[in-house]
Amino acid sequence: MYMSYSGIRVQNLERSLKFYTESFGLREVARGDHRKYGAGLYVLLRDPRSGQKLELNWYPEGSVHATPYMPGEGLDHLAFVVDDVKTAYRELLAKGAEPTDFDPARSGGWLAYLKDPDGNWIEIYQHDPTKSTGDSIPEGY
């Protein structure tokens, strides 16, 4: 398992994209629409110097992830790459992680969300879609 990126919730995706690209020189490397999974829109940015990645997430009303936005509480989730989502999910639950309202089956089995002991969301996902039963991994991850 290794840490992949950090994701933050934003209220206006294009405004935040412009801010992070123009102010910090981050470059867009992927963009996607996960509304069919009950999530929202995302843009993945990468710092060309450090390689660090930041994911901007916007959620429509009705999404399981659309919670009231409070300034300073925009951390959306931390993401970790794992070899097998189902195994890692069970192991993390056994180590004290809490399940979320997000059903891992909705992703086709290649990603899941849990909560750390303080309630922060953690995403686990796998790069090899042949190990899952659903959609392939979005490019850029």
C-alpha positions as CSV (number, residue, x, y, z in Angstrom):
1,M,0.0,0.0,0.0
2,Y,1.2,3.5,-0.7
3,M,-0.3,7.0,-0.5
4,S,-1.3,8.3,-3.9
5,Y,-2.9,11.7,-3.6
6,S,-5.0,14.1,-1.4
7,G,-8.5,15.1,-2.4
8,I,-10.3,18.3,-1.4
9,R,-14.0,19.3,-1.8
10,V,-14.6,22.4,-3.8
11,Q,-17.7,24.5,-4.4
12,N,-16.9,25.5,-7.9
13,L,-14.7,23.1,-9.9
14,E,-13.7,25.4,-12.7
15,R,-12.9,28.3,-10.3
16,S,-10.7,26.0,-8.1
17,L,-9.0,24.5,-11.2
18,K,-8.1,28.0,-12.4
19,F,-6.8,29.0,-8.9
20,Y,-4.5,25.9,-8.4
21,T,-3.2,25.9,-12.0
22,E,-2.5,29.6,-12.2
23,S,-1.4,30.3,-8.6
24,F,0.7,27.2,-8.0
25,G,1.5,25.9,-11.4
26,L,-0.2,22.6,-10.9
27,R,-1.1,20.8,-14.2
28,E,-4.3,18.9,-15.0
29,V,-3.5,15.2,-15.6
30,A,-7.0,13.6,-15.4
31,R,-10.7,14.6,-15.2
32,G,-13.7,12.5,-14.7
33,D,-17.4,12.2,-13.9
34,H,-18.4,9.7,-11.3
35,R,-22.0,10.8,-10.8
36,K,-23.3,7.4,-12.0
37,Y,-21.6,6.0,-8.9
38,G,-23.3,8.5,-6.6
39,A,-20.2,10.8,-6.4
40,G,-19.4,13.8,-8.6
41,L,-16.9,15.4,-10.9
42,Y,-13.1,15.5,-10.3
43,V,-10.0,17.0,-11.7
44,L,-6.6,15.5,-10.8
45,L,-3.7,17.9,-10.7
46,R,0.0,17.2,-10.4
47,D,2.9,19.4,-9.3
48,P,5.5,19.2,-12.1
49,R,8.4,19.7,-9.7
50,S,7.4,17.4,-6.7
51,G,5.1,15.0,-8.5
52,Q,2.5,15.4,-5.6
53,K,-1.1,15.2,-6.7
54,L,-4.2,17.1,-5.6
55,E,-7.7,16.0,-6.6
56,L,-10.4,18.6,-6.7
57,N,-13.9,17.1,-6.1
58,W,-17.3,18.7,-6.7
59,Y,-20.4,16.8,-5.6
60,P,-24.0,17.5,-6.8
61,E,-26.9,17.7,-4.3
62,G,-28.0,14.2,-3.5
63,S,-24.6,12.6,-3.7
64,V,-23.6,10.6,-0.6
65,H,-20.5,12.8,-0.5
66,A,-22.3,16.2,-0.7
67,T,-22.1,17.3,2.9
68,P,-22.6,20.9,4.0
69,Y,-19.5,22.9,3.1
70,M,-17.7,24.6,5.9
71,P,-14.6,26.8,5.1
72,G,-11.5,25.1,6.5
73,E,-13.1,21.7,6.4
74,G,-12.5,21.0,2.7
75,L,-10.3,17.9,3.1
76,D,-12.3,15.3,1.1
77,H,-10.2,12.2,1.4
78,L,-6.7,10.7,1.4
79,A,-6.1,8.0,-1.3
80,F,-4.0,4.9,-1.1
81,V,-3.2,2.4,-3.8
82,V,-3.6,-1.3,-2.7
83,D,-3.1,-4.6,-4.5
84,D,-6.6,-5.9,-3.7
85,V,-9.5,-3.6,-2.6
86,K,-11.6,-6.3,-1.0
87,T,-8.7,-7.7,1.1
88,A,-7.5,-4.3,2.1
89,Y,-11.0,-3.2,3.0
90,R,-11.5,-6.1,5.4
91,E,-8.0,-5.7,6.9
92,L,-8.6,-1.9,7.5
93,L,-12.0,-2.6,9.1
94,A,-10.3,-5.1,11.4
95,K,-7.7,-2.4,12.4
96,G,-10.3,0.1,13.4
97,A,-11.4,1.8,10.2
98,E,-15.1,2.5,9.9
99,P,-17.2,1.8,6.9
100,T,-18.9,4.7,5.1
101,D,-22.3,5.0,3.3
102,F,-20.4,4.3,0.0
103,D,-21.1,0.8,-1.1
104,P,-17.9,-0.6,-2.7
105,A,-19.9,-2.7,-5.1
106,R,-21.0,0.5,-6.8
107,S,-17.5,1.0,-8.1
108,G,-17.3,-2.5,-9.6
109,G,-14.9,-3.5,-6.8
110,W,-11.9,-1.4,-7.7
111,L,-12.3,1.3,-5.1
112,A,-13.8,1.7,-1.6
113,Y,-14.0,4.4,1.1
114,L,-13.6,4.0,4.8
115,K,-13.2,6.4,7.8
116,D,-10.2,6.8,10.0
117,P,-10.8,7.0,13.8
118,D,-11.5,10.8,13.5
119,G,-14.0,10.4,10.7
120,N,-11.7,11.5,7.8
121,W,-12.5,9.6,4.6
122,I,-9.8,7.3,3.2
123,E,-10.1,6.0,-0.4
124,I,-8.4,2.7,-1.3
125,Y,-8.2,1.7,-5.0
126,Q,-6.3,-0.7,-7.2
127,H,-4.5,0.0,-10.4
128,D,-5.0,-3.4,-11.9
129,P,-8.6,-3.6,-13.1
130,T,-8.2,-7.3,-14.0
131,K,-8.4,-8.0,-10.2
132,S,-11.8,-6.3,-10.0
133,T,-15.1,-7.1,-11.4
134,G,-16.1,-3.6,-12.7
135,D,-14.9,-0.5,-14.4
136,S,-11.3,0.2,-15.3
137,I,-9.2,2.7,-13.4
138,P,-9.5,6.2,-14.7
139,E,-6.4,7.4,-16.6
140,G,-4.0,9.6,-14.6
141,Y,-4.2,7.8,-11.3
